[in-house]
Amino acid sequence: MADRRQELDRLARAFLDAFNRNDLEAVMAFFTDDAVYEEMNGRHDVGRDAIRAAFEPQFNGEHGRLTFSEDDTFIDAEAGKVMSSWTLEVATDARTTTLRGLDLLVFEGDRIRLKQTYAKAAKPLYVAHA
């Protein structure tokens, strides 16, 4: 189980590094074809094409330059889960702000099957359910 824990730690760090390199192709290579990305606003993106579309604004600079710094990582090797808390610095020409959050990553082998993102916000984000 120690080997699996080390492998999940390596995968999670490489995933974070791909974000910080602004490398969308490298990020997308981590996802299974049927992966689910649950955004911090409650939206669910299902499948690689939908996840890519959700990430594209971030990677083309619409939100400014984003840099993630890992705070803490917790790994459940048996379940294939990694919880990584982070600080996000968002830099634009006008200003730099920070945001704190976390990702829960559920791995299937060496690929992410589920990515749930949670973040602290200035005001609560409410999701309307049908």
N, C-alpha and C positions, 0 to 999 in steps of 0.2 A: 504494500500500500504506500510505502514511502516513495517508491519510484513514481507511482501515479500522482502523488502529491507534488513532487518536483516537476513532473511533466506539465501538470495543470498550472503551476506557478510560472513556468517558462512560457507556456502558451498565452496566459493572461498578460504577461509583461510584453510579449511580442505584439499582441493585439493593441495594447496601449501605445507602444512605440510606433506602430503603423499609423495610428491617429495623429500622433505628434509629428510624423514625417509628412503628413497630409497626403498619404498614399492610399487612395480609395481602392485601387486594385488589390493591394495587400490586405486591407481591411475585409474586403468582400471574400477573399480566399479563405477566411476563417469560418464562414457560414455554411451550414448544410443547405441543400437546395430548397428544403421546406422549412427553413428556420423562421422564427417569429421574433420580431423586435417590438417590444412594448415601450413606446416613447414616454418621456416624462410628463407629457400632456395627456396620456391615456390612450393615444392612438395605437392601433395594432397594425404592423406591417408584416404581411405573410409572404414568404418566398423571397429569393434573392433579388428579383427585379424590383419588388416593392421596397425592400430594405435599401437597395442602391438609390432609388428615387428619394427616399427619406434622407439619406446622407448627402446627396449631391449638393444641396445648398451650403452645407457646412464645408465641403471640400472645394467648392468653387469660390469661397471667400465671402459669400453673402452675409455672414455673421461676423466677419473680421477674422483675425488670426486666433485660432483656438489652441491652447496648450494645456494638456492634462498633467497633473502631478499626482502620483499615487500617495495616498495617506496610509491606508491599512488594507491588508488582504487576508481574507479568511477562506480556507479551502476545506471542503468536504470531499476527499478523494473517492470515497466509496460511492457517493451520489454523483460525482462528476460536476460539482458545483464550486464556483468561485465567486465570492462577494468582494468587490474592490471598491473602497471609498476613495474619492478623489477631490481635488480642487481644480477647477477649470478657470484659466485666465483667458478672457476674451478681449483682444486688443483691436481697436479701430483707430482711424486717424484722429477721432475726436476724444476718445478716452479708453481706459482699460478698467474692466470690472472683473470680479471673481464670483464664482458660483461653487457651492459645495454639493456633492451628490455621491451616488453609488450606483454600481452596476451589479446585477446578479447575472452571472453567465452560467448556463447549463450546457455542458459539453457532451457530445456523442462522439466518442473516440477523440480525435484531435480537432473536431469542428464544433462550432457553436450552434446548438439547436434552438436556444432561447436566450435573448438578451433583454432583461428588464432594467430600465433606467429610472432612477428616482433622484430628485434634486430639491434642494431648499429653494423656495421662491419668495419674493417680496410679498406676494399675496397668494392665497390658496388657488390652485387650479382645480376647477370642478369639471367633471366629465358627465355629460348628459347621457343617460342610458335609455334606450328605447323600451 
